[in-house]
Amino acid sequence: MKKEISKVSLKMILVVLFFFTLIVEVMIKHSFLISLCWSILVIFGAVVLVMEIKDWNNKRN
């Protein structure tokens, strides 16, 4: 069980890192307003993803 949780958290860290690099790239290429909207969208997506994973873990237990 603990190994599966660590795998999930590792995937989450990789996803967050991927989105973070995406945000940085967008910030460099585009204006502040676009990057702000993009980062809000990404944060919302990450929260939804975390909720889905928690829900999925609860269903399995």
PQR file with spaces between the fields and no chain letter, atoms N, CA, C, O and H, PARSE charges and radii, in Angstrom:
ATOM       1  N    MET     1       0.830   -1.204    0.000 -0.4000 1.5000
ATOM       2  CA   MET     1       0.000    0.000    0.000 -0.0000 2.0000
ATOM       3  C    MET     1       0.868    1.259    0.000  0.5500 1.7000
ATOM       4  O    MET     1       0.605    2.199   -0.750 -0.5500 1.4000
ATOM       5  N    LYS     2       1.906    1.273    0.845 -0.4000 1.5000
ATOM       6  CA   LYS     2       2.771    2.466    0.925 -0.0000 2.0000
ATOM       7  C    LYS     2       3.514    2.706   -0.385  0.5500 1.7000
ATOM       8  O    LYS     2       3.713    3.853   -0.784 -0.5500 1.4000
ATOM       9  H    LYS     2       2.119    0.509    1.453  0.4000 1.0000
ATOM      10  N    LYS     3       3.925    1.630   -1.056 -0.4000 1.5000
ATOM      11  CA   LYS     3       4.639    1.784   -2.329 -0.0000 2.0000
ATOM      12  C    LYS     3       3.745    2.439   -3.373  0.5500 1.7000
ATOM      13  O    LYS     3       4.212    3.269   -4.153 -0.5500 1.4000
ATOM      14  H    LYS     3       3.763    0.698   -0.732  0.4000 1.0000
ATOM      15  N    GLU     4       2.453    2.072   -3.397 -0.4000 1.5000
ATOM      16  CA   GLU     4       1.516    2.660   -4.347 -0.0000 2.0000
ATOM      17  C    GLU     4       1.332    4.149   -4.068  0.5500 1.7000
ATOM      18  O    GLU     4       1.266    4.954   -4.997 -0.5500 1.4000
ATOM      19  H    GLU     4       2.074    1.398   -2.764  0.4000 1.0000
ATOM      20  N    ILE     5       1.250    4.516   -2.788 -0.4000 1.5000
ATOM      21  CA   ILE     5       1.093    5.932   -2.411 -0.0000 2.0000
ATOM      22  C    ILE     5       2.321    6.726   -2.854  0.5500 1.7000
ATOM      23  O    ILE     5       2.190    7.838   -3.366 -0.5500 1.4000
ATOM      24  H    ILE     5       1.304    3.862   -2.033  0.4000 1.0000
ATOM      25  N    SER     6       3.509    6.160   -2.658 -0.4000 1.5000
ATOM      26  CA   SER     6       4.725    6.869   -3.055 -0.0000 2.0000
ATOM      27  C    SER     6       4.796    7.007   -4.578  0.5500 1.7000
ATOM      28  O    SER     6       5.289    8.010   -5.093 -0.5500 1.4000
ATOM      29  H    SER     6       3.615    5.257   -2.242  0.4000 1.0000
ATOM      30  N    LYS     7       4.296    5.984   -5.298 -0.4000 1.5000
ATOM      31  CA   LYS     7       4.250    6.077   -6.763 -0.0000 2.0000
ATOM      32  C    LYS     7       3.333    7.205   -7.192  0.5500 1.7000
ATOM      33  O    LYS     7       3.667    7.970   -8.097 -0.5500 1.4000
ATOM      34  H    LYS     7       3.895    5.169   -4.880  0.4000 1.0000
ATOM      35  N    VAL     8       2.176    7.317   -6.547 -0.4000 1.5000
ATOM      36  CA   VAL     8       1.212    8.370   -6.877 -0.0000 2.0000
ATOM      37  C    VAL     8       1.818    9.736   -6.591  0.5500 1.7000
ATOM      38  O    VAL     8       1.702   10.647   -7.411 -0.5500 1.4000
ATOM      39  H    VAL     8       1.904    6.696   -5.811  0.4000 1.0000
ATOM      40  N    SER     9       2.471    9.893   -5.424 -0.4000 1.5000
ATOM      41  CA   SER     9       3.062   11.184   -5.078 -0.0000 2.0000
ATOM      42  C    SER     9       4.220   11.521   -6.023  0.5500 1.7000
ATOM      43  O    SER     9       4.432   12.689   -6.349 -0.5500 1.4000
ATOM      44  H    SER     9       2.565    9.153   -4.758  0.4000 1.0000
ATOM      45  N    LEU    10       4.957   10.518   -6.457 -0.4000 1.5000
ATOM      46  CA   LEU    10       6.038   10.736   -7.418 -0.0000 2.0000
ATOM      47  C    LEU    10       5.478   11.225   -8.750  0.5500 1.7000
ATOM      48  O    LEU    10       6.023   12.143   -9.363 -0.5500 1.4000
ATOM      49  H    LEU    10       4.785    9.569   -6.192  0.4000 1.0000
ATOM      50  N    LYS    11       4.386   10.603   -9.190 -0.4000 1.5000
ATOM      51  CA   LYS    11       3.732   11.044  -10.419 -0.0000 2.0000
ATOM      52  C    LYS    11       3.240   12.480  -10.267  0.5500 1.7000
ATOM      53  O    LYS    11       3.369   13.284  -11.190 -0.5500 1.4000
ATOM      54  H    LYS    11       3.944    9.857   -8.692  0.4000 1.0000
ATOM      55  N    MET    12       2.676   12.802   -9.106 -0.4000 1.5000
ATOM      56  CA   MET    12       2.176   14.152   -8.856 -0.0000 2.0000
ATOM      57  C    MET    12       3.315   15.163   -8.939  0.5500 1.7000
ATOM      58  O    MET    12       3.156   16.229   -9.534 -0.5500 1.4000
ATOM      59  H    MET    12       2.570   12.149   -8.356  0.4000 1.0000
ATOM      60  N    ILE    13       4.471   14.832   -8.340 -0.4000 1.5000
ATOM      61  CA   ILE    13       5.633   15.731   -8.371 -0.0000 2.0000
ATOM      62  C    ILE    13       6.083   15.954   -9.812  0.5500 1.7000
ATOM      63  O    ILE    13       6.398   17.078  -10.203 -0.5500 1.4000
ATOM      64  H    ILE    13       4.599   13.967   -7.856  0.4000 1.0000
ATOM      65  N    LEU    14       6.111   14.881  -10.601 -0.4000 1.5000
ATOM      66  CA   LEU    14       6.504   15.000  -12.006 -0.0000 2.0000
ATOM      67  C    LEU    14       5.530   15.872  -12.781  0.5500 1.7000
ATOM      68  O    LEU    14       5.939   16.695  -13.599 -0.5500 1.4000
ATOM      69  H    LEU    14       5.854   13.968  -10.284  0.4000 1.0000
ATOM      70  N    VAL    15       4.225   15.688  -12.518 -0.4000 1.5000
ATOM      71  CA   VAL    15       3.200   16.491  -13.196 -0.0000 2.0000
ATOM      72  C    VAL    15       3.349   17.957  -12.819  0.5500 1.7000
ATOM      73  O    VAL    15       3.282   18.835  -13.680 -0.5500 1.4000
ATOM      74  H    VAL    15       3.893   15.019  -11.853  0.4000 1.0000
ATOM      75  N    VAL    16       3.551   18.224  -11.518 -0.4000 1.5000
ATOM      76  CA   VAL    16       3.708   19.604  -11.050 -0.0000 2.0000
ATOM      77  C    VAL    16       4.943   20.248  -11.676  0.5500 1.7000
ATOM      78  O    VAL    16       4.893   21.399  -12.109 -0.5500 1.4000
ATOM      79  H    VAL    16       3.605   17.511  -10.819  0.4000 1.0000
ATOM      80  N    LEU    17       6.045   19.511  -11.722 -0.4000 1.5000
ATOM      81  CA   LEU    17       7.269   20.020  -12.342 -0.0000 2.0000
ATOM      82  C    LEU    17       7.042   20.338  -13.821  0.5500 1.7000
ATOM      83  O    LEU    17       7.501   21.361  -14.328 -0.5500 1.4000
ATOM      84  H    LEU    17       6.086   18.576  -11.369  0.4000 1.0000
ATOM      85  N    PHE    18       6.323   19.436  -14.502 -0.4000 1.5000
ATOM      86  CA   PHE    18       6.016   19.638  -15.915 -0.0000 2.0000
ATOM      87  C    PHE    18       5.200   20.911  -16.107  0.5500 1.7000
ATOM      88  O    PHE    18       5.503   21.724  -16.980 -0.5500 1.4000
ATOM      89  H    PHE    18       5.950   18.605  -14.089  0.4000 1.0000
ATOM      90  N    PHE    19       4.154   21.081  -15.280 -0.4000 1.5000
ATOM      91  CA   PHE    19       3.318   22.271  -15.388 -0.0000 2.0000
ATOM      92  C    PHE    19       4.104   23.529  -15.015  0.5500 1.7000
ATOM      93  O    PHE    19       3.907   24.586  -15.615 -0.5500 1.4000
ATOM      94  H    PHE    19       3.908   20.421  -14.571  0.4000 1.0000
ATOM      95  N    PHE    20       4.985   23.415  -14.035 -0.4000 1.5000
ATOM      96  CA   PHE    20       5.786   24.564  -13.603 -0.0000 2.0000
ATOM      97  C    PHE    20       6.688   25.057  -14.734  0.5500 1.7000
ATOM      98  O    PHE    20       6.789   26.259  -14.979 -0.5500 1.4000
ATOM      99  H    PHE    20       5.145   22.557  -13.548  0.4000 1.0000
ATOM     100  N    THR    21       7.345   24.111  -15.422 -0.4000 1.5000
ATOM     101  CA   THR    21       8.190   24.500  -16.549 -0.0000 2.0000
ATOM     102  C    THR    21       7.352   25.103  -17.669  0.5500 1.7000
ATOM     103  O    THR    21       7.787   26.034  -18.347 -0.5500 1.4000
ATOM     104  H    THR    21       7.262   23.135  -15.222  0.4000 1.0000
ATOM     105  N    LEU    22       6.150   24.569  -17.860 -0.4000 1.5000
ATOM     106  CA   LEU    22       5.229   25.122  -18.859 -0.0000 2.0000
ATOM     107  C    LEU    22       4.870   26.559  -18.518  0.5500 1.7000
ATOM     108  O    LEU    22       4.880   27.430  -19.388 -0.5500 1.4000
ATOM     109  H    LEU    22       5.796   23.813  -17.309  0.4000 1.0000
ATOM     110  N    ILE    23       4.552   26.809  -17.240 -0.4000 1.5000
ATOM     111  CA   ILE    23       4.188   28.166  -16.804 -0.0000 2.0000
ATOM     112  C    ILE    23       5.350   29.121  -17.044  0.5500 1.7000
ATOM     113  O    ILE    23       5.162   30.219  -17.567 -0.5500 1.4000
ATOM     114  H    ILE    23       4.545   26.102  -16.533  0.4000 1.0000
ATOM     115  N    VAL    24       6.560   28.694  -16.658 -0.4000 1.5000
ATOM     116  CA   VAL    24       7.747   29.549  -16.830 -0.0000 2.0000
ATOM     117  C    VAL    24       7.946   29.883  -18.301  0.5500 1.7000
ATOM     118  O    VAL    24       8.243   31.025  -18.652 -0.5500 1.4000
ATOM     119  H    VAL    24       6.713   27.801  -16.234  0.4000 1.0000
ATOM     120  N    GLU    25       7.781   28.879  -19.160 -0.4000 1.5000
ATOM     121  CA   GLU    25       7.948   29.080  -20.601 -0.0000 2.0000
ATOM     122  C    GLU    25       6.912   30.065  -21.135  0.5500 1.7000
ATOM     123  O    GLU    25       7.232   30.946  -21.933 -0.5500 1.4000
ATOM     124  H    GLU    25       7.539   27.951  -18.875  0.4000 1.0000
ATOM     125  N    VAL    26       5.671   29.905  -20.690 -0.4000 1.5000
ATOM     126  CA   VAL    26       4.593   30.806  -21.131 -0.0000 2.0000
ATOM     127  C    VAL    26       4.863   32.229  -20.632  0.5500 1.7000
ATOM     128  O    VAL    26       4.635   33.197  -21.357 -0.5500 1.4000
ATOM     129  H    VAL    26       5.411   29.189  -20.042  0.4000 1.0000
ATOM     130  N    MET    27       5.348   32.352  -19.397 -0.4000 1.5000
ATOM     131  CA   MET    27       5.644   33.670  -18.821 -0.0000 2.0000
ATOM     132  C    MET    27       6.726   34.382  -19.617  0.5500 1.7000
ATOM     133  O    MET    27       6.661   35.595  -19.813 -0.5500 1.4000
ATOM     134  H    MET    27       5.533   31.565  -18.808  0.4000 1.0000
ATOM     135  N    ILE    28       7.714   33.634  -20.075 -0.4000 1.5000
ATOM     136  CA   ILE    28       8.808   34.236  -20.848 -0.0000 2.0000
ATOM     137  C    ILE    28       8.297   34.697  -22.220  0.5500 1.7000
ATOM     138  O    ILE    28       8.666   35.765  -22.708 -0.5500 1.4000
ATOM     139  H    ILE    28       7.766   32.648  -19.916  0.4000 1.0000
ATOM     140  N    LYS    29       7.445   33.872  -22.825 -0.4000 1.5000
ATOM     141  CA   LYS    29       7.022   34.148  -24.208 -0.0000 2.0000
ATOM     142  C    LYS    29       5.871   35.146  -24.293  0.5500 1.7000
ATOM     143  O    LYS    29       5.791   35.913  -25.252 -0.5500 1.4000
ATOM     144  H    LYS    29       7.145   33.005  -22.429  0.4000 1.0000
ATOM     145  N    HIS    30       4.979   35.147  -23.302 -0.4000 1.5000
ATOM     146  CA   HIS    30       3.764   35.957  -23.395 -0.0000 2.0000
ATOM     147  C    HIS    30       3.698   37.020  -22.294  0.5500 1.7000
ATOM     148  O    HIS    30       4.601   37.141  -21.467 -0.5500 1.4000
ATOM     149  H    HIS    30       5.043   34.524  -22.522  0.4000 1.0000
ATOM     150  N    SER    31       2.618   37.773  -22.310 -0.4000 1.5000
ATOM     151  CA   SER    31       2.451   38.852  -21.341 -0.0000 2.0000
ATOM     152  C    SER    31       2.088   38.298  -19.961  0.5500 1.7000
ATOM     153  O    SER    31       1.806   37.110  -19.803 -0.5500 1.4000
ATOM     154  H    SER    31       1.885   37.674  -22.983  0.4000 1.0000
ATOM     155  N    PHE    32       2.103   39.193  -18.967 -0.4000 1.5000
ATOM     156  CA   PHE    32       1.838   38.805  -17.582 -0.0000 2.0000
ATOM     157  C    PHE    32       0.410   38.294  -17.416  0.5500 1.7000
ATOM     158  O    PHE    32       0.174   37.325  -16.694 -0.5500 1.4000
ATOM     159  H    PHE    32       2.333   40.158  -19.095  0.4000 1.0000
ATOM     160  N    LEU    33      -0.540   38.946  -18.083 -0.4000 1.5000
ATOM     161  CA   LEU    33      -1.959   38.590  -17.940 -0.0000 2.0000
ATOM     162  C    LEU    33      -2.228   37.171  -18.425  0.5500 1.7000
ATOM     163  O    LEU    33      -2.940   36.404  -17.778 -0.5500 1.4000
ATOM     164  H    LEU    33      -0.349   39.733  -18.669  0.4000 1.0000
ATOM     165  N    ILE    34      -1.642   36.832  -19.582 -0.4000 1.5000
ATOM     166  CA   ILE    34      -1.825   35.485  -20.134 -0.0000 2.0000
ATOM     167  C    ILE    34      -1.234   34.445  -19.180  0.5500 1.7000
ATOM     168  O    ILE    34      -1.857   33.417  -18.911 -0.5500 1.4000
ATOM     169  H    ILE    34      -1.064   37.456  -20.108  0.4000 1.0000
ATOM     170  N    SER    35      -0.034   34.716  -18.673 -0.4000 1.5000
ATOM     171  CA   SER    35       0.621   33.756  -17.781 -0.0000 2.0000
ATOM     172  C    SER    35      -0.138   33.623  -16.460  0.5500 1.7000
ATOM     173  O    SER    35      -0.178   32.542  -15.873 -0.5500 1.4000
ATOM     174  H    SER    35       0.472   35.550  -18.892  0.4000 1.0000
ATOM     175  N    LEU    36      -0.740   34.720  -15.994 -0.4000 1.5000
ATOM     176  CA   LEU    36      -1.531   34.678  -14.762 -0.0000 2.0000
ATOM     177  C    LEU    36      -2.752   33.784  -14.950  0.5500 1.7000
ATOM     178  O    LEU    36      -3.034   32.926  -14.113 -0.5500 1.4000
ATOM     179  H    LEU    36      -0.708   35.598  -16.472  0.4000 1.0000
ATOM     180  N    CYS    37      -3.478   33.985  -16.054 -0.4000 1.5000
ATOM     181  CA   CYS    37      -4.652   33.152  -16.356 -0.0000 2.0000
ATOM     182  C    CYS    37      -4.245   31.688  -16.494  0.5500 1.7000
ATOM     183  O    CYS    37      -4.929   30.796  -15.991 -0.5500 1.4000
ATOM     184  H    CYS    37      -3.249   34.681  -16.734  0.4000 1.0000
ATOM     185  N    TRP    38      -3.129   31.447  -17.177 -0.4000 1.5000
ATOM     186  CA   TRP    38      -2.624   30.093  -17.396 -0.0000 2.0000
ATOM     187  C    TRP    38      -2.278   29.417  -16.073  0.5500 1.7000
ATOM     188  O    TRP    38      -2.618   28.253  -15.861 -0.5500 1.4000
ATOM     189  H    TRP    38      -2.573   32.172  -17.585  0.4000 1.0000
ATOM     190  N    SER    39      -1.597   30.150  -15.176 -0.4000 1.5000
ATOM     191  CA   SER    39      -1.198   29.561  -13.898 -0.0000 2.0000
ATOM     192  C    SER    39      -2.419   29.250  -13.031  0.5500 1.7000
ATOM     193  O    SER    39      -2.438   28.237  -12.333 -0.5500 1.4000
ATOM     194  H    SER    39      -1.321   31.096  -15.348  0.4000 1.0000
ATOM     195  N    ILE    40      -3.439   30.115  -13.070 -0.4000 1.5000
ATOM     196  CA   ILE    40      -4.674   29.854  -12.330 -0.0000 2.0000
ATOM     197  C    ILE    40      -5.327   28.580  -12.859  0.5500 1.7000
ATOM     198  O    ILE    40      -5.792   27.744  -12.084 -0.5500 1.4000
ATOM     199  H    ILE    40      -3.424   30.938  -13.637  0.4000 1.0000
ATOM     200  N    LEU    41      -5.359   28.440  -14.178 -0.4000 1.5000
ATOM     201  CA   LEU    41      -5.934   27.258  -14.817 -0.0000 2.0000
ATOM     202  C    LEU    41      -5.179   25.993  -14.393  0.5500 1.7000
ATOM     203  O    LEU    41      -5.792   24.971  -14.084 -0.5500 1.4000
ATOM     204  H    LEU    41      -4.982   29.119  -14.808  0.4000 1.0000
ATOM     205  N    VAL    42      -3.860   26.071  -14.381 -0.4000 1.5000
ATOM     206  CA   VAL    42      -3.032   24.922  -14.022 -0.0000 2.0000
ATOM     207  C    VAL    42      -3.227   24.548  -12.554  0.5500 1.7000
ATOM     208  O    VAL    42      -3.331   23.367  -12.222 -0.5500 1.4000
ATOM     209  H    VAL    42      -3.362   26.901  -14.632  0.4000 1.0000
ATOM     210  N    ILE    43      -3.276   25.559  -11.669 -0.4000 1.5000
ATOM     211  CA   ILE    43      -3.493   25.303  -10.237 -0.0000 2.0000
ATOM     212  C    ILE    43      -4.842   24.620  -10.029  0.5500 1.7000
ATOM     213  O    ILE    43      -4.945   23.658   -9.268 -0.5500 1.4000
ATOM     214  H    ILE    43      -3.191   26.518  -11.939  0.4000 1.0000
ATOM     215  N    PHE    44      -5.883   25.124  -10.712 -0.4000 1.5000
ATOM     216  CA   PHE    44      -7.211   24.515  -10.631 -0.0000 2.0000
ATOM     217  C    PHE    44      -7.172   23.061  -11.103  0.5500 1.7000
ATOM     218  O    PHE    44      -7.757   22.177  -10.478 -0.5500 1.4000
ATOM     219  H    PHE    44      -5.799   25.905  -11.330  0.4000 1.0000
ATOM     220  N    GLY    45      -6.469   22.828  -12.220 -0.4000 1.5000
ATOM     221  CA   GLY    45      -6.337   21.475  -12.743 -0.0000 2.0000
ATOM     222  C    GLY    45      -5.620   20.548  -11.768  0.5500 1.7000
ATOM     223  O    GLY    45      -6.005   19.390  -11.606 -0.5500 1.4000
ATOM     224  H    GLY    45      -5.994   23.547  -12.728  0.4000 1.0000
ATOM     225  N    ALA    46      -4.581   21.060  -11.123 -0.4000 1.5000
ATOM     226  CA   ALA    46      -3.830   20.263  -10.154 -0.0000 2.0000
ATOM     227  C    ALA    46      -4.701   19.902   -8.954  0.5500 1.7000
ATOM     228  O    ALA    46      -4.646   18.774   -8.463 -0.5500 1.4000
ATOM     229  H    ALA    46      -4.269   22.000  -11.255  0.4000 1.0000
ATOM     230  N    VAL    47      -5.511   20.863   -8.476 -0.4000 1.5000
ATOM     231  CA   VAL    47      -6.408   20.606   -7.344 -0.0000 2.0000
ATOM     232  C    VAL    47      -7.420   19.524   -7.710  0.5500 1.7000
ATOM     233  O    VAL    47      -7.680   18.613   -6.925 -0.5500 1.4000
ATOM     234  H    VAL    47      -5.556   21.779   -8.874  0.4000 1.0000
ATOM     235  N    VAL    48      -7.988   19.636   -8.914 -0.4000 1.5000
ATOM     236  CA   VAL    48      -8.957   18.634   -9.379 -0.0000 2.0000
ATOM     237  C    VAL    48      -8.297   17.258   -9.459  0.5500 1.7000
ATOM     238  O    VAL    48      -8.895   16.251   -9.078 -0.5500 1.4000
ATOM     239  H    VAL    48      -7.777   20.376   -9.552  0.4000 1.0000
ATOM     240  N    LEU    49      -7.070   17.223   -9.952 -0.4000 1.5000
ATOM     241  CA   LEU    49      -6.322   15.976  -10.077 -0.0000 2.0000
ATOM     242  C    LEU    49      -6.096   15.343   -8.702  0.5500 1.7000
ATOM     243  O    LEU    49      -6.269   14.136   -8.536 -0.5500 1.4000
ATOM     244  H    LEU    49      -6.584   18.040  -10.261  0.4000 1.0000
ATOM     245  N    VAL    50      -5.709   16.157   -7.720 -0.4000 1.5000
ATOM     246  CA   VAL    50      -5.486   15.658   -6.360 -0.0000 2.0000
ATOM     247  C    VAL    50      -6.786   15.092   -5.787  0.5500 1.7000
ATOM     248  O    VAL    50      -6.780   14.025   -5.173 -0.5500 1.4000
ATOM     249  H    VAL    50      -5.569   17.138   -7.855  0.4000 1.0000
ATOM     250  N    MET    51      -7.897   15.800   -5.986 -0.4000 1.5000
ATOM     251  CA   MET    51      -9.195   15.330   -5.497 -0.0000 2.0000
ATOM     252  C    MET    51      -9.567   13.997   -6.140  0.5500 1.7000
ATOM     253  O    MET    51     -10.071   13.098   -5.468 -0.5500 1.4000
ATOM     254  H    MET    51      -7.902   16.667   -6.485  0.4000 1.0000
ATOM     255  N    GLU    52      -9.317   13.874   -7.440 -0.4000 1.5000
ATOM     256  CA   GLU    52      -9.624   12.635   -8.161 -0.0000 2.0000
ATOM     257  C    GLU    52      -8.799   11.476   -7.611  0.5500 1.7000
ATOM     258  O    GLU    52      -9.320   10.378   -7.418 -0.5500 1.4000
ATOM     259  H    GLU    52      -8.908   14.605   -7.986  0.4000 1.0000
ATOM     260  N    ILE    53      -7.504   11.717   -7.356 -0.4000 1.5000
ATOM     261  CA   ILE    53      -6.625   10.663   -6.835 -0.0000 2.0000
ATOM     262  C    ILE    53      -7.070   10.244   -5.439  0.5500 1.7000
ATOM     263  O    ILE    53      -7.085    9.052   -5.130 -0.5500 1.4000
ATOM     264  H    ILE    53      -7.080   12.609   -7.512  0.4000 1.0000
ATOM     265  N    LYS    54      -7.435   11.211   -4.586 -0.4000 1.5000
ATOM     266  CA   LYS    54      -7.908   10.899   -3.236 -0.0000 2.0000
ATOM     267  C    LYS    54      -9.191   10.081   -3.298  0.5500 1.7000
ATOM     268  O    LYS    54      -9.353    9.113   -2.556 -0.5500 1.4000
ATOM     269  H    LYS    54      -7.422   12.179   -4.837  0.4000 1.0000
ATOM     270  N    ASP    55     -10.102   10.475   -4.187 -0.4000 1.5000
ATOM     271  CA   ASP    55     -11.365    9.764   -4.368 -0.0000 2.0000
ATOM     272  C    ASP    55     -11.118    8.342   -4.841  0.5500 1.7000
ATOM     273  O    ASP    55     -11.753    7.397   -4.373 -0.5500 1.4000
ATOM     274  H    ASP    55      -9.970   11.262   -4.789  0.4000 1.0000
ATOM     275  N    TRP    56     -10.172    8.201   -5.790 -0.4000 1.5000
ATOM     276  CA   TRP    56      -9.822    6.894   -6.335 -0.0000 2.0000
ATOM     277  C    TRP    56      -9.213    6.001   -5.248  0.5500 1.7000
ATOM     278  O    TRP    56      -9.508    4.807   -5.190 -0.5500 1.4000
ATOM     279  H    TRP    56      -9.656    8.969   -6.171  0.4000 1.0000
ATOM     280  N    ASN    57      -8.365    6.575   -4.388 -0.4000 1.5000
ATOM     281  CA   ASN    57      -7.760    5.820   -3.287 -0.0000 2.0000
ATOM     282  C    ASN    57      -8.819    5.386   -2.279  0.5500 1.7000
ATOM     283  O    ASN    57      -8.760    4.271   -1.761 -0.5500 1.4000
ATOM     284  H    ASN    57      -8.125    7.544   -4.435  0.4000 1.0000
ATOM     285  N    ASN    58      -9.797    6.267   -1.994 -0.4000 1.5000
ATOM     286  CA   ASN    58     -10.864    5.925   -1.056 -0.0000 2.0000
ATOM     287  C    ASN    58     -11.735    4.796   -1.593  0.5500 1.7000
ATOM     288  O    ASN    58     -12.170    3.932   -0.832 -0.5500 1.4000
ATOM     289  H    ASN    58      -9.845    7.173   -2.415  0.4000 1.0000
ATOM     290  N    LYS    59     -11.992    4.798   -2.895 -0.4000 1.5000
ATOM     291  CA   LYS    59     -12.811    3.742   -3.500 -0.0000 2.0000
ATOM     292  C    LYS    59     -12.093    2.403   -3.443  0.5500 1.7000
ATOM     293  O    LYS    59     -12.734    1.364   -3.289 -0.5500 1.4000
ATOM     294  H    LYS    59     -11.639    5.501   -3.514  0.4000 1.0000
ATOM     295  N    ARG    60     -10.782    2.415   -3.565 -0.4000 1.5000
ATOM     296  CA   ARG    60     -10.008    1.172   -3.556 -0.0000 2.0000
ATOM     297  C    ARG    60      -9.909    0.575   -2.156  0.5500 1.7000
ATOM     298  O    ARG    60      -9.822   -0.643   -2.004 -0.5500 1.4000
ATOM     299  H    ARG    60     -10.261    3.259   -3.691  0.4000 1.0000
ATOM     300  N    ASN    61      -9.921    1.428   -1.137 -0.4000 1.5000
ATOM     301  CA   ASN    61      -9.780    0.927    0.248 -0.0000 2.0000
ATOM     302  C    ASN    61     -11.094    0.408    0.793  0.5500 1.7000
ATOM     303  O    ASN    61     -11.152   -0.047    1.936 -0.5500 1.4000
ATOM     304  H    ASN    61      -9.991    2.418   -1.261  0.4000 1.0000
